[in-house]
Amino acid sequence: DVQAWLRSLRLHKYGHAFIGMDWKQVIRMSDQDMIDAGVNTLGARRKLLKVFE
């Protein structure tokens, strides 16, 4: 569950950006994809990208 995973990272406020997405779609997102989806803070994007590695 993507929403529970975001909660575990303390990034649940960005849950709206990932609604309807599965894991494969989420982990393939680039920095620009996240900006376009509404993950606006650099720290949150960096945290997510680091987890995706």
PDB file with one MODEL, atoms N, CA, C and O in Angstrom:
MODEL        1
ATOM      1  N   ASP A   1       0.847  -1.186   0.000  1.00  0.00           N
ATOM      2  CA  ASP A   1       0.000   0.000   0.000  1.00  0.00           C
ATOM      3  C   ASP A   1       0.892   1.250   0.000  1.00  0.00           C
ATOM      4  O   ASP A   1       1.625   1.495   0.958  1.00  0.00           O
ATOM      5  N   VAL A   2       0.824   2.010  -1.048  1.00  0.00           N
ATOM      6  CA  VAL A   2       1.664   3.197  -1.213  1.00  0.00           C
ATOM      7  C   VAL A   2       1.395   4.212  -0.106  1.00  0.00           C
ATOM      8  O   VAL A   2       2.330   4.825   0.408  1.00  0.00           O
ATOM      9  N   GLN A   3       0.148   4.396   0.262  1.00  0.00           N
ATOM     10  CA  GLN A   3      -0.192   5.389   1.285  1.00  0.00           C
ATOM     11  C   GLN A   3       0.424   5.024   2.640  1.00  0.00           C
ATOM     12  O   GLN A   3       0.941   5.896   3.338  1.00  0.00           O
ATOM     13  N   ALA A   4       0.373   3.748   3.014  1.00  0.00           N
ATOM     14  CA  ALA A   4       0.970   3.306   4.280  1.00  0.00           C
ATOM     15  C   ALA A   4       2.487   3.479   4.244  1.00  0.00           C
ATOM     16  O   ALA A   4       3.103   3.862   5.239  1.00  0.00           O
ATOM     17  N   TRP A   5       3.074   3.196   3.100  1.00  0.00           N
ATOM     18  CA  TRP A   5       4.517   3.355   2.939  1.00  0.00           C
ATOM     19  C   TRP A   5       4.909   4.826   3.112  1.00  0.00           C
ATOM     20  O   TRP A   5       5.890   5.134   3.790  1.00  0.00           O
ATOM     21  N   LEU A   6       4.147   5.727   2.502  1.00  0.00           N
ATOM     22  CA  LEU A   6       4.416   7.158   2.667  1.00  0.00           C
ATOM     23  C   LEU A   6       4.292   7.570   4.128  1.00  0.00           C
ATOM     24  O   LEU A   6       5.084   8.372   4.622  1.00  0.00           O
ATOM     25  N   ARG A   7       3.303   7.024   4.814  1.00  0.00           N
ATOM     26  CA  ARG A   7       3.114   7.329   6.233  1.00  0.00           C
ATOM     27  C   ARG A   7       4.345   6.890   7.029  1.00  0.00           C
ATOM     28  O   ARG A   7       4.786   7.597   7.935  1.00  0.00           O
ATOM     29  N   SER A   8       4.899   5.723   6.690  1.00  0.00           N
ATOM     30  CA  SER A   8       6.073   5.228   7.412  1.00  0.00           C
ATOM     31  C   SER A   8       7.292   6.126   7.195  1.00  0.00           C
ATOM     32  O   SER A   8       8.187   6.177   8.039  1.00  0.00           O
ATOM     33  N   LEU A   9       7.325   6.822   6.077  1.00  0.00           N
ATOM     34  CA  LEU A   9       8.409   7.762   5.778  1.00  0.00           C
ATOM     35  C   LEU A   9       8.104   9.175   6.275  1.00  0.00           C
ATOM     36  O   LEU A   9       8.908  10.092   6.107  1.00  0.00           O
ATOM     37  N   ARG A  10       6.942   9.335   6.883  1.00  0.00           N
ATOM     38  CA  ARG A  10       6.457  10.641   7.344  1.00  0.00           C
ATOM     39  C   ARG A  10       6.246  11.609   6.181  1.00  0.00           C
ATOM     40  O   ARG A  10       6.444  12.818   6.310  1.00  0.00           O
ATOM     41  N   LEU A  11       5.842  11.046   5.047  1.00  0.00           N
ATOM     42  CA  LEU A  11       5.567  11.851   3.856  1.00  0.00           C
ATOM     43  C   LEU A  11       4.119  11.687   3.409  1.00  0.00           C
ATOM     44  O   LEU A  11       3.800  11.894   2.239  1.00  0.00           O
ATOM     45  N   HIS A  12       3.246  11.315   4.339  1.00  0.00           N
ATOM     46  CA  HIS A  12       1.845  11.045   4.006  1.00  0.00           C
ATOM     47  C   HIS A  12       1.111  12.276   3.477  1.00  0.00           C
ATOM     48  O   HIS A  12       0.072  12.140   2.831  1.00  0.00           O
ATOM     49  N   LYS A  13       1.629  13.464   3.736  1.00  0.00           N
ATOM     50  CA  LYS A  13       0.955  14.659   3.211  1.00  0.00           C
ATOM     51  C   LYS A  13       1.029  14.725   1.688  1.00  0.00           C
ATOM     52  O   LYS A  13       0.308  15.501   1.061  1.00  0.00           O
ATOM     53  N   TYR A  14       1.905  13.908   1.091  1.00  0.00           N
ATOM     54  CA  TYR A  14       2.022  13.858  -0.367  1.00  0.00           C
ATOM     55  C   TYR A  14       1.261  12.683  -0.965  1.00  0.00           C
ATOM     56  O   TYR A  14       1.433  12.367  -2.142  1.00  0.00           O
ATOM     57  N   GLY A  15       0.436  12.044  -0.177  1.00  0.00           N
ATOM     58  CA  GLY A  15      -0.340  10.905  -0.656  1.00  0.00           C
ATOM     59  C   GLY A  15      -1.163  11.222  -1.887  1.00  0.00           C
ATOM     60  O   GLY A  15      -1.347  10.369  -2.754  1.00  0.00           O
ATOM     61  N   HIS A  16      -1.656  12.442  -1.964  1.00  0.00           N
ATOM     62  CA  HIS A  16      -2.469  12.860  -3.120  1.00  0.00           C
ATOM     63  C   HIS A  16      -1.703  12.729  -4.430  1.00  0.00           C
ATOM     64  O   HIS A  16      -2.307  12.517  -5.482  1.00  0.00           O
ATOM     65  N   ALA A  17      -0.396  12.851  -4.379  1.00  0.00           N
ATOM     66  CA  ALA A  17       0.420  12.802  -5.597  1.00  0.00           C
ATOM     67  C   ALA A  17       0.535  11.394  -6.171  1.00  0.00           C
ATOM     68  O   ALA A  17       0.918  11.216  -7.327  1.00  0.00           O
ATOM     69  N   PHE A  18       0.201  10.395  -5.354  1.00  0.00           N
ATOM     70  CA  PHE A  18       0.400   9.007  -5.766  1.00  0.00           C
ATOM     71  C   PHE A  18      -0.893   8.206  -5.850  1.00  0.00           C
ATOM     72  O   PHE A  18      -0.853   6.989  -6.030  1.00  0.00           O
ATOM     73  N   ILE A  19      -2.027   8.865  -5.724  1.00  0.00           N
ATOM     74  CA  ILE A  19      -3.316   8.167  -5.787  1.00  0.00           C
ATOM     75  C   ILE A  19      -3.466   7.492  -7.146  1.00  0.00           C
ATOM     76  O   ILE A  19      -3.227   8.098  -8.190  1.00  0.00           O
ATOM     77  N   GLY A  20      -3.861   6.240  -7.107  1.00  0.00           N
ATOM     78  CA  GLY A  20      -4.079   5.477  -8.330  1.00  0.00           C
ATOM     79  C   GLY A  20      -2.822   4.890  -8.944  1.00  0.00           C
ATOM     80  O   GLY A  20      -2.877   4.265 -10.003  1.00  0.00           O
ATOM     81  N   MET A  21      -1.691   5.088  -8.285  1.00  0.00           N
ATOM     82  CA  MET A  21      -0.429   4.561  -8.815  1.00  0.00           C
ATOM     83  C   MET A  21      -0.061   3.275  -8.096  1.00  0.00           C
ATOM     84  O   MET A  21      -0.371   3.096  -6.919  1.00  0.00           O
ATOM     85  N   ASP A  22       0.608   2.378  -8.825  1.00  0.00           N
ATOM     86  CA  ASP A  22       1.125   1.177  -8.175  1.00  0.00           C
ATOM     87  C   ASP A  22       2.616   1.387  -7.897  1.00  0.00           C
ATOM     88  O   ASP A  22       3.191   2.407  -8.276  1.00  0.00           O
ATOM     89  N   TRP A  23       3.228   0.411  -7.231  1.00  0.00           N
ATOM     90  CA  TRP A  23       4.631   0.534  -6.837  1.00  0.00           C
ATOM     91  C   TRP A  23       5.551   0.788  -8.022  1.00  0.00           C
ATOM     92  O   TRP A  23       6.456   1.619  -7.949  1.00  0.00           O
ATOM     93  N   LYS A  24       5.314   0.070  -9.112  1.00  0.00           N
ATOM     94  CA  LYS A  24       6.193   0.211 -10.278  1.00  0.00           C
ATOM     95  C   LYS A  24       6.176   1.633 -10.819  1.00  0.00           C
ATOM     96  O   LYS A  24       7.213   2.169 -11.211  1.00  0.00           O
ATOM     97  N   GLN A  25       5.005   2.236 -10.837  1.00  0.00           N
ATOM     98  CA  GLN A  25       4.895   3.614 -11.322  1.00  0.00           C
ATOM     99  C   GLN A  25       5.595   4.582 -10.372  1.00  0.00           C
ATOM    100  O   GLN A  25       6.281   5.506 -10.809  1.00  0.00           O
ATOM    101  N   VAL A  26       5.417   4.364  -9.078  1.00  0.00           N
ATOM    102  CA  VAL A  26       5.993   5.267  -8.080  1.00  0.00           C
ATOM    103  C   VAL A  26       7.517   5.236  -8.137  1.00  0.00           C
ATOM    104  O   VAL A  26       8.154   6.290  -8.151  1.00  0.00           O
ATOM    105  N   ILE A  27       8.109   4.044  -8.172  1.00  0.00           N
ATOM    106  CA  ILE A  27       9.575   3.970  -8.115  1.00  0.00           C
ATOM    107  C   ILE A  27      10.246   4.419  -9.411  1.00  0.00           C
ATOM    108  O   ILE A  27      11.455   4.652  -9.430  1.00  0.00           O
ATOM    109  N   ARG A  28       9.492   4.539 -10.472  1.00  0.00           N
ATOM    110  CA  ARG A  28      10.054   5.017 -11.744  1.00  0.00           C
ATOM    111  C   ARG A  28       9.955   6.530 -11.901  1.00  0.00           C
ATOM    112  O   ARG A  28      10.390   7.079 -12.914  1.00  0.00           O
ATOM    113  N   MET A  29       9.392   7.200 -10.915  1.00  0.00           N
ATOM    114  CA  MET A  29       9.218   8.648 -11.023  1.00  0.00           C
ATOM    115  C   MET A  29      10.556   9.373 -10.930  1.00  0.00           C
ATOM    116  O   MET A  29      11.428   9.011 -10.140  1.00  0.00           O
ATOM    117  N   SER A  30      10.691  10.388 -11.746  1.00  0.00           N
ATOM    118  CA  SER A  30      11.873  11.256 -11.695  1.00  0.00           C
ATOM    119  C   SER A  30      11.558  12.446 -10.790  1.00  0.00           C
ATOM    120  O   SER A  30      10.432  12.613 -10.324  1.00  0.00           O
ATOM    121  N   ASP A  31      12.565  13.252 -10.559  1.00  0.00           N
ATOM    122  CA  ASP A  31      12.372  14.467  -9.776  1.00  0.00           C
ATOM    123  C   ASP A  31      11.300  15.344 -10.421  1.00  0.00           C
ATOM    124  O   ASP A  31      10.423  15.862  -9.729  1.00  0.00           O
ATOM    125  N   GLN A  32      11.366  15.512 -11.737  1.00  0.00           N
ATOM    126  CA  GLN A  32      10.387  16.348 -12.440  1.00  0.00           C
ATOM    127  C   GLN A  32       8.989  15.739 -12.372  1.00  0.00           C
ATOM    128  O   GLN A  32       8.007  16.470 -12.248  1.00  0.00           O
ATOM    129  N   ASP A  33       8.886  14.414 -12.452  1.00  0.00           N
ATOM    130  CA  ASP A  33       7.581  13.756 -12.329  1.00  0.00           C
ATOM    131  C   ASP A  33       6.949  14.079 -10.980  1.00  0.00           C
ATOM    132  O   ASP A  33       5.749  14.339 -10.891  1.00  0.00           O
ATOM    133  N   MET A  34       7.775  14.061  -9.926  1.00  0.00           N
ATOM    134  CA  MET A  34       7.257  14.357  -8.589  1.00  0.00           C
ATOM    135  C   MET A  34       6.813  15.811  -8.475  1.00  0.00           C
ATOM    136  O   MET A  34       5.782  16.097  -7.866  1.00  0.00           O
ATOM    137  N   ILE A  35       7.571  16.720  -9.048  1.00  0.00           N
ATOM    138  CA  ILE A  35       7.175  18.133  -9.045  1.00  0.00           C
ATOM    139  C   ILE A  35       5.829  18.275  -9.748  1.00  0.00           C
ATOM    140  O   ILE A  35       4.924  18.939  -9.244  1.00  0.00           O
ATOM    141  N   ASP A  36       5.705  17.652 -10.907  1.00  0.00           N
ATOM    142  CA  ASP A  36       4.463  17.719 -11.679  1.00  0.00           C
ATOM    143  C   ASP A  36       3.286  17.131 -10.911  1.00  0.00           C
ATOM    144  O   ASP A  36       2.150  17.576 -11.074  1.00  0.00           O
ATOM    145  N   ALA A  37       3.558  16.123 -10.067  1.00  0.00           N
ATOM    146  CA  ALA A  37       2.503  15.474  -9.294  1.00  0.00           C
ATOM    147  C   ALA A  37       2.143  16.254  -8.032  1.00  0.00           C
ATOM    148  O   ALA A  37       1.123  15.973  -7.403  1.00  0.00           O
ATOM    149  N   GLY A  38       2.973  17.234  -7.655  1.00  0.00           N
ATOM    150  CA  GLY A  38       2.659  18.055  -6.493  1.00  0.00           C
ATOM    151  C   GLY A  38       3.566  17.862  -5.295  1.00  0.00           C
ATOM    152  O   GLY A  38       3.288  18.405  -4.225  1.00  0.00           O
ATOM    153  N   VAL A  39       4.644  17.102  -5.442  1.00  0.00           N
ATOM    154  CA  VAL A  39       5.626  16.965  -4.359  1.00  0.00           C
ATOM    155  C   VAL A  39       6.607  18.120  -4.551  1.00  0.00           C
ATOM    156  O   VAL A  39       7.596  18.005  -5.274  1.00  0.00           O
ATOM    157  N   ASN A  40       6.308  19.225  -3.891  1.00  0.00           N
ATOM    158  CA  ASN A  40       7.010  20.474  -4.177  1.00  0.00           C
ATOM    159  C   ASN A  40       8.287  20.704  -3.382  1.00  0.00           C
ATOM    160  O   ASN A  40       9.158  21.448  -3.832  1.00  0.00           O
ATOM    161  N   THR A  41       8.423  20.090  -2.218  1.00  0.00           N
ATOM    162  CA  THR A  41       9.611  20.365  -1.420  1.00  0.00           C
ATOM    163  C   THR A  41      10.770  19.474  -1.839  1.00  0.00           C
ATOM    164  O   THR A  41      10.614  18.272  -2.052  1.00  0.00           O
ATOM    165  N   LEU A  42      11.926  20.093  -1.951  1.00  0.00           N
ATOM    166  CA  LEU A  42      13.130  19.388  -2.372  1.00  0.00           C
ATOM    167  C   LEU A  42      13.472  18.259  -1.402  1.00  0.00           C
ATOM    168  O   LEU A  42      13.868  17.174  -1.828  1.00  0.00           O
ATOM    169  N   GLY A  43      13.322  18.507  -0.114  1.00  0.00           N
ATOM    170  CA  GLY A  43      13.647  17.486   0.883  1.00  0.00           C
ATOM    171  C   GLY A  43      12.807  16.232   0.726  1.00  0.00           C
ATOM    172  O   GLY A  43      13.323  15.121   0.844  1.00  0.00           O
ATOM    173  N   ALA A  44      11.532  16.396   0.463  1.00  0.00           N
ATOM    174  CA  ALA A  44      10.646  15.240   0.275  1.00  0.00           C
ATOM    175  C   ALA A  44      11.024  14.479  -0.987  1.00  0.00           C
ATOM    176  O   ALA A  44      11.055  13.248  -0.986  1.00  0.00           O
ATOM    177  N   ARG A  45      11.307  15.193  -2.050  1.00  0.00           N
ATOM    178  CA  ARG A  45      11.702  14.526  -3.303  1.00  0.00           C
ATOM    179  C   ARG A  45      13.013  13.780  -3.128  1.00  0.00           C
ATOM    180  O   ARG A  45      13.151  12.651  -3.599  1.00  0.00           O
ATOM    181  N   ARG A  46      13.969  14.393  -2.462  1.00  0.00           N
ATOM    182  CA  ARG A  46      15.262  13.729  -2.232  1.00  0.00           C
ATOM    183  C   ARG A  46      15.084  12.469  -1.400  1.00  0.00           C
ATOM    184  O   ARG A  46      15.691  11.436  -1.683  1.00  0.00           O
ATOM    185  N   LYS A  47      14.251  12.561  -0.374  1.00  0.00           N
ATOM    186  CA  LYS A  47      14.007  11.403   0.481  1.00  0.00           C
ATOM    187  C   LYS A  47      13.400  10.261  -0.327  1.00  0.00           C
ATOM    188  O   LYS A  47      13.819   9.111  -0.192  1.00  0.00           O
ATOM    189  N   LEU A  48      12.424  10.571  -1.157  1.00  0.00           N
ATOM    190  CA  LEU A  48      11.791   9.546  -1.986  1.00  0.00           C
ATOM    191  C   LEU A  48      12.772   8.973  -3.000  1.00  0.00           C
ATOM    192  O   LEU A  48      12.836   7.756  -3.168  1.00  0.00           O
ATOM    193  N   LEU A  49      13.529   9.813  -3.670  1.00  0.00           N
ATOM    194  CA  LEU A  49      14.482   9.334  -4.673  1.00  0.00           C
ATOM    195  C   LEU A  49      15.553   8.451  -4.038  1.00  0.00           C
ATOM    196  O   LEU A  49      16.003   7.482  -4.649  1.00  0.00           O
ATOM    197  N   LYS A  50      15.958   8.783  -2.820  1.00  0.00           N
ATOM    198  CA  LYS A  50      16.957   7.964  -2.125  1.00  0.00           C
ATOM    199  C   LYS A  50      16.389   6.586  -1.816  1.00  0.00           C
ATOM    200  O   LYS A  50      17.092   5.583  -1.939  1.00  0.00           O
ATOM    201  N   VAL A  51      15.135   6.530  -1.422  1.00  0.00           N
ATOM    202  CA  VAL A  51      14.490   5.250  -1.126  1.00  0.00           C
ATOM    203  C   VAL A  51      14.337   4.426  -2.400  1.00  0.00           C
ATOM    204  O   VAL A  51      14.404   3.198  -2.347  1.00  0.00           O
ATOM    205  N   PHE A  52      14.136   5.074  -3.533  1.00  0.00           N
ATOM    206  CA  PHE A  52      13.944   4.379  -4.806  1.00  0.00           C
ATOM    207  C   PHE A  52      15.220   3.707  -5.300  1.00  0.00           C
ATOM    208  O   PHE A  52      15.151   2.759  -6.084  1.00  0.00           O
ATOM    209  N   GLU A  53      16.380   4.179  -4.856  1.00  0.00           N
ATOM    210  CA  GLU A  53      17.656   3.645  -5.370  1.00  0.00           C
ATOM    211  C   GLU A  53      17.843   2.181  -5.078  1.00  0.00           C
ATOM    212  O   GLU A  53      18.865   1.604  -5.450  1.00  0.00           O
TER     213      GLU A  53
ENDMDL
END
